[in-house]
Amino acid sequence: MRYFYRLLLLRYNNKISMNINITIVYLLKTIKQNNIMSKTIVFNSDNKPTLTEKENIINFLFENLQEYGDPASDIEKAINYALKEATSFGGFVLVSYLDNSIVGAVVINQTGMKDYIPENILVYIAIHHQHRGKGLGKKLVQEAIDTAEGNIALHVEPNNPAKHLYEKLGFSNKYLEIRFNKKK
């Protein structure tokens, strides 16, 4: 960043006004803040999280999915399915950490189907509210695409702002989903 600042000073013969100087400093800080260096771990049937890690993932998703979320028990079922801790085709869970804290998570379940229904479904994705808008969601979805074997479907509310991200990454709206829920 200092290199960039020095280049600007040289370009304008050290004649940068105070307002431009403040703007440059602000832009450089923004670039630094948005350059999140997170590490992502793939959990699956061969690399399962500890019980504490699993509870942390469930709680993270429950808290950060907000109005697009489900009860923690449903999140746990999807994770168990991905880890083959229930009868399932498996899948995986991607978890991004920053300074040993979860900042993002994705749950992918394999459907056991092919062609007429995608092989995978992206069940949950959440980014910590303090890290939204910094490219972490895009990075996680791309990692999920790269990790999954086969096509991926997902359900997204029409008013969910993440819908535009999914479309940018190549997801398309092929069908309108209509459900029938049997009364219990």
Secondary structure, DSSP 8 states (H G I E B T S, - for coil): -HHHHHHHHHHTTT---HHHHHHHHHHHHHHHHH----EEEEE-SSS---HHHHHHHHHHHHHHSGGG---HHHHHHHHHHHTTSSSS--EEEEEEEETTEEEEEEEEEE-S--SSS-SEEEEEEEE-GGGTTSSHHHHHHHHHHHHSSS-EEE---TT-TTHHHHHHTT--------------
